[in-house]
Structures are given as structure tokens and as C-alpha cells.
Amino acid sequence: MTFTLARHPAVVVPRRVALAERTVLAPGFVRLRLVESSPGELAGFDAPGSGDHFRMVVALDAQGQPAGASSTYTAVAWQVEAEPRWVDLDVVLHDDQDDAVGEPAAEPRAGVARWAASAPIGAPAVIAGPKGSVLMTGRPERALLAGDDTAVPALRRYLGMLGAGTRGDLLLETRHDPRALGLEVPAGVELSILPPVPHDPGAAITAALTDRPRPLPAPDADAGADGHDVFVFVCAEQSVVAPARAMLARWGIPVEQAVVKGYWKR
Ligand SMILES: Cc1cc2nc3c(=O)[nH]c(=O)nc-3n(C[C@H](O)[C@H](O)[C@H](O)COP(=O)(O)OP(=O)(O)OC[C@H]3O[C@@H](n4cnc5c(N)ncnc54)[C@H](O)[C@@H]3O)c2cc1C
């Protein structure tokens, strides 16, 4: 089995929304439901790629225009064909004292995380995006998926897209119970929980990628087949990007046929 990834750009549409629901999935991890602030705002929203994301702006000026704090979030689920139209996202409530590797802060620092933790129901925001989708054709022989809490929404969607027959590894740098985060790991995927290294986010994933051997091709693999056999997704704190790219180079996988991204910077 082989796959290819293709990137499809999309027109970015700003959409006015309002906070409708907040559900605590785990300490320091909330799901927000955003509804359209007027009929049609969310019409046409789509995020077909498993890692598709949008910017959310939570500081608006008196005219309701985006005016301040904004961050990037993965689309978890959405309903836009019927009313009420909504989009769900999951937000990690980090604080800047402990790099999100100690105990969750009672009060997240200012910014989108604080808004996610404490904005009143009805609070306005604007979302813009996705600005493109990464879509997979075919299926990989094996997958190596690695991420921290901020990547859980994308990991969930990748696991769902790859399906029950997926074989490979999931490296999760987290202090949460993955079941509380809604991660369903197929039987063929080996889950490794990597305890975060205090004050060194990304270090646990980096250690797991360094010198990691490439999965062996399947015995019946067609060496002449088009496409790639191993799908790699590594998204976490920025420091994981260089070791993940070094691993791709060792494994002979082109960077554009993998998803490797710094989701945030310490
Ligand atoms: C493609 C993509 C998809 C993403 N999807 C999600 C998602 O679905 N859910 C999600 O929660 N995040 C996601 N992120 C990460 C999120 O955009 C960042 O964590 C963002 O910095 C949070 O914004 P903020 O306003 O809270 O903090 P910022 O104003 O950006 O940063 C302020 C301070 O907080 C620190 N900080 C930021 N994020 C973290 C963190 N996670 N842990 C510890 N300290 C942090 C920064 O180092 C900085 O010192 C995604 C990022 C990308 C690029």
C-alpha cells in the first residue's frame, strides 16, 4: 500500500461567530462550540484535511472587526449544511509559567487560551480559514504519528481517516489520559505515552525520533509502486521540527510527503 499527499489552497473567508458551549475534556483541555453570529456566516465552511486549521481572533474592535489576539486551531467537527451551524475546536489551556508540562494553571495567561477558559457564552470571535487542505490519496503501509496536546485534534482526525486497519506508532507527549482526550487508537497502532520533560516541551518527542529506525517495507511491497509507504506526522513545540526533518531525510521520505510542523513556540 502506498499513498501521496497533495496540498490544495483555499480562499480564506472571515466568519463572525459566538461562543455557544464550553466542555472540559480534561483539566487544561476544553472543547468550544462556536455558532454563527448571523445566518449564513458559517455557510460553506469546510475542513476536509485531517490537519485543517483556522485562525481564531478573539479581540474585536467596537465595529466587531478583528483587532488583537489570534491563534491557530484545528477543526474538530462542524455542521454547516443545516441550522444551527457550528464549528467545534479543542483548546489547550496552557500557562506561560510551566510550558504546559506541570500542573495546569488555575488561570491561563492572557490571550486566546484565557478567552477559551473564561469568555462568557455569547462572546464574539472571528474565524478565518482553512487556507488550504492536505489531502491523502491511497493509504500508507505504516504510520508514525507524534504530537503533544495541541496536536491531539489533528491526531484524532488522522487516526479516524487512516482507519481501523492502520499499522504503526503513536507517540503522545502528554500528561493526560488519552481516552479523556477522545483518542481511539486502532489495534495495529502502538501507543507510547511520553511524559513531558519539565520546562523542555518537545524534548520527549525529540528523544523518541532521534536514531529511530525506519519501519521495514512490507514483505509483499511492490518496490516499483508509485507513492510512499510510511506516513509521518510530527506536530508539537517548534523544537521537534529539526529532528523530525532529520528523521525524514534518514528514512528517504520527501518533506512534502509528510506533515511536520511547529504548532507553538516555548
Ligand atoms: C496548524 C496548527 C494547528 C493547531 N491546532 C491547535 C489545536 O487544535 N488546539 C490547540 O490548543 N492548539 C493548537 N495549535 C497551537 C496553538 O495555535 C498555539 O498553542 C498558540 O500559541 C496558542 O495561542 P495563545 O494565544 O494561547 O498563546 P500565544 O499568545 O500564541 O503565546 C503566548 C505564550 O504562551 C506560550 N504557549 C503557547 N502555546 C502553548 C502551549 N500549547 N503550551 C505551553 N505554552 C504555550 C507561548 O510560548 C508564549 O510564551 C495549533 C497550531 C498550529 C500551527
The ligand as an SDF file (V2000), in Angstrom:
LIG
                    3D

 53 58  0  0  0  0  0  0  0  0999 V2000
   -1.6080   24.1610   12.3000 C   0  0  0  0  0  0  0  0  0  0  0  0
   -1.8080   24.3720   13.7860 C   0  0  0  0  0  0  0  0  0  0  0  0
   -2.8690   23.7520   14.4260 C   0  0  0  0  0  0  0  0  0  0  0  0
   -3.0450   23.9130   15.8120 C   0  0  0  0  0  0  0  0  0  0  0  0
   -4.1200   23.3250   16.4170 N   0  0  0  0  0  0  0  0  0  0  0  0
   -4.3180   23.5190   17.7500 C   0  0  0  0  0  0  0  0  0  0  0  0
   -5.4730   22.9650   18.3990 C   0  0  0  0  0  0  0  0  0  0  0  0
   -6.3310   22.3370   17.7740 O   0  0  0  0  0  0  0  0  0  0  0  0
   -5.5990   23.1760   19.7480 N   0  0  0  0  0  0  0  0  0  0  0  0
   -4.6690   23.9030   20.4640 C   0  0  0  0  0  0  0  0  0  0  0  0
   -4.8260   24.0720   21.6790 O   0  0  0  0  0  0  0  0  0  0  0  0
   -3.5890   24.4470   19.8600 N   0  0  0  0  0  0  0  0  0  0  0  0
   -3.3960   24.2810   18.5360 C   0  0  0  0  0  0  0  0  0  0  0  0
   -2.3230   24.8460   17.9240 N   0  0  0  0  0  0  0  0  0  0  0  0
   -1.3580   25.5800   18.7560 C   0  0  0  0  0  0  0  0  0  0  0  0
   -1.8140   26.9820   19.1100 C   0  0  0  0  0  0  0  0  0  0  0  0
   -2.0270   27.7360   17.9270 O   0  0  0  0  0  0  0  0  0  0  0  0
   -0.7030   27.6480   19.9610 C   0  0  0  0  0  0  0  0  0  0  0  0
   -0.5180   26.9410   21.1590 O   0  0  0  0  0  0  0  0  0  0  0  0
   -0.9700   29.1110   20.2190 C   0  0  0  0  0  0  0  0  0  0  0  0
    0.2540   29.7290   20.5370 O   0  0  0  0  0  0  0  0  0  0  0  0
   -1.9290   29.3420   21.3710 C   0  0  0  0  0  0  0  0  0  0  0  0
   -2.2460   30.7390   21.3680 O   0  0  0  0  0  0  0  0  0  0  0  0
   -2.3200   31.6160   22.6780 P   0  0  0  0  0  0  0  0  0  0  0  0
   -2.9410   32.9200   22.3020 O   0  0  0  0  0  0  0  0  0  0  0  0
   -2.9890   30.8340   23.7640 O   0  0  0  0  0  0  0  0  0  0  0  0
   -0.7990   31.8310   23.0680 O   0  0  0  0  0  0  0  0  0  0  0  0
    0.2590   32.7970   22.3480 P   0  0  0  0  0  0  0  0  0  0  0  0
   -0.1640   34.2230   22.5020 O   0  0  0  0  0  0  0  0  0  0  0  0
    0.5000   32.2960   20.9470 O   0  0  0  0  0  0  0  0  0  0  0  0
    1.5560   32.5270   23.1990 O   0  0  0  0  0  0  0  0  0  0  0  0
    1.7390   33.1920   24.4640 C   0  0  0  0  0  0  0  0  0  0  0  0
    2.6980   32.3860   25.3360 C   0  0  0  0  0  0  0  0  0  0  0  0
    2.1480   31.0970   25.5950 O   0  0  0  0  0  0  0  0  0  0  0  0
    3.0540   30.0950   25.2190 C   0  0  0  0  0  0  0  0  0  0  0  0
    2.3000   28.9730   24.6220 N   0  0  0  0  0  0  0  0  0  0  0  0
    1.5530   28.9760   23.5010 C   0  0  0  0  0  0  0  0  0  0  0  0
    1.0080   27.7650   23.2790 N   0  0  0  0  0  0  0  0  0  0  0  0
    1.4340   26.9650   24.3020 C   0  0  0  0  0  0  0  0  0  0  0  0
    1.2040   25.6050   24.6550 C   0  0  0  0  0  0  0  0  0  0  0  0
    0.4330   24.8060   23.9360 N   0  0  0  0  0  0  0  0  0  0  0  0
    1.7940   25.1390   25.7660 N   0  0  0  0  0  0  0  0  0  0  0  0
    2.5720   25.9200   26.5460 C   0  0  0  0  0  0  0  0  0  0  0  0
    2.8270   27.2190   26.2770 N   0  0  0  0  0  0  0  0  0  0  0  0
    2.2530   27.7290   25.1650 C   0  0  0  0  0  0  0  0  0  0  0  0
    3.9830   30.7520   24.2080 C   0  0  0  0  0  0  0  0  0  0  0  0
    5.2500   30.1680   24.2530 O   0  0  0  0  0  0  0  0  0  0  0  0
    4.0410   32.1750   24.6670 C   0  0  0  0  0  0  0  0  0  0  0  0
    5.0320   32.3270   25.6540 O   0  0  0  0  0  0  0  0  0  0  0  0
   -2.1400   24.7100   16.5540 C   0  0  0  0  0  0  0  0  0  0  0  0
   -1.0940   25.3630   15.8840 C   0  0  0  0  0  0  0  0  0  0  0  0
   -0.9280   25.1910   14.5230 C   0  0  0  0  0  0  0  0  0  0  0  0
    0.2160   25.9160   13.8280 C   0  0  0  0  0  0  0  0  0  0  0  0
  1  2  1  0
  2  3  1  0
  2 52  2  0
  3  4  2  0
  4  5  1  0
  4 50  1  0
  5  6  2  0
  6  7  1  0
  6 13  1  0
  7  8  2  0
  7  9  1  0
  9 10  1  0
 10 11  2  0
 10 12  1  0
 12 13  2  0
 13 14  1  0
 14 15  1  0
 14 50  1  0
 15 16  1  0
 16 17  1  0
 16 18  1  0
 18 19  1  0
 18 20  1  0
 20 21  1  0
 20 22  1  0
 22 23  1  0
 23 24  1  0
 24 25  2  0
 24 26  1  0
 24 27  1  0
 27 28  1  0
 28 29  2  0
 28 30  1  0
 28 31  1  0
 31 32  1  0
 32 33  1  0
 33 34  1  0
 33 48  1  0
 34 35  1  0
 35 36  1  0
 35 46  1  0
 36 37  1  0
 36 45  1  0
 37 38  2  0
 38 39  1  0
 39 40  1  0
 39 45  2  0
 40 41  1  0
 40 42  2  0
 42 43  1  0
 43 44  2  0
 44 45  1  0
 46 47  1  0
 46 48  1  0
 48 49  1  0
 50 51  2  0
 51 52  1  0
 52 53  1  0
M  END
$$$$
